[in-house]
Amino acid sequence: MSIAATNLGWSVRRRTILDDVSVTVAPGTILGLLGPNGSGKSSLLRLLAGLRRPDRGRVTLDGQDIAGMRRRDLARRVALVQQHAATEMNVTVQDVVMLGRTPHRAPLSGCSAADLAAVDTALAQTGMTDRRDQGWQSLSGGERQRVQIARALAQNPRELFLDEPTNHLDIQHQLELLRLIARLGLTSIVALHNLNHAAMFCDRLLVLEGGRVVAEGTPDQVLTADLLADVFRVRCDFHRTSDGRRHILFR
Ligand SMILES: Nc1ncnc2c1ncn2[C@@H]1O[C@H](COP(=O)(O)OP(=O)(O)OP(=O)(O)O)[C@@H](O)[C@H]1O
């Protein structure tokens, strides 16, 4: 297993946000994290990326507990794109993407050829090459989202965690981004609200409700009429896409 979490629990001021959550993701596969608003998806991603310590349970990377890893070592292999990632300073797109190289650079050293090459590749992968000199503040919401993803890719992660990465993107860019994530072949965990995109692009799905895991498995196993009614409070029919994927038709 590349990443595994066992029996994670996290509470804030005696309110339980995550309760007994276990997750494993096989190397090179995509796990879709689903659940209604407030079910704990972002909180779980932050625990998995080591930004918060769980109160109970542990997260391991290739069997090593991340609690014992140096922050820099963790940042060299795990990248998290959070919702509403903001940068207040007056910086260019290239500057933001270069931030992804921080864990790979020696303190106070300049950019190496490898740093510049990684930034070029990340800009190209996200279709932002021709915006590299544009100011961050002047970008649209969708463009900012793509730049944040470029920053994560410049980090050269082996594990990539994305919190609703398709927010703000038009449909073409939503699909392009999900195709890109699938092509990268990284171990990815992606919180998504679009259940059909989850069925199209994820190898496995994990559904949270009230901070607990209520379903886990392949899209066909998880996206059932009963689960959609119980957890998401919607009624639906199903259809198969030409490539055999489950497609939900909401009533
Ligand atoms: N630092 C915090 N302090 C207090 N409550 C928090 C904190 N972080 C998260 N919560 C609460 O935990 C619950 C889960 O939040 P989280 O953001 O993880 O949900 P989510 O599934 O990502 O939601 P959404 O789909 O709306 O983005 C929410 O009720 C939220 O208010």
The ligand as an ORCA input file, in Angstrom:
! r2SCAN-3c Opt
* xyz 0 1
  N     -11.084     23.619     12.465
  C     -12.368     23.340     12.652
  N     -13.025     23.796     13.747
  C     -14.327     23.497     13.961
  N     -15.071     22.754     13.129
  C     -14.476     22.272     12.024
  C     -13.091     22.536     11.737
  N     -12.788     21.936     10.564
  C     -13.913     21.327     10.136
  N     -14.923     21.527     11.004
  C     -16.294     21.015     10.903
  O     -16.180     19.659     10.535
  C     -17.232     19.272      9.660
  C     -16.611     18.650      8.429
  O     -15.996     19.684      7.670
  P     -15.233     19.388      6.308
  O     -14.814     20.703      5.748
  O     -14.218     18.360      6.549
  O     -16.432     18.761      5.436
  P     -16.522     18.488      3.851
  O     -17.091     17.122      3.699
  O     -15.224     18.773      3.206
  O     -17.614     19.576      3.438
  P     -17.913     20.347      2.032
  O     -18.429     19.314      1.081
  O     -18.986     21.314      2.437
  O     -16.640     21.007      1.597
  C     -18.034     20.536      9.377
  O     -19.184     20.530     10.170
  C     -17.081     21.654      9.765
  O     -17.803     22.782     10.214
*
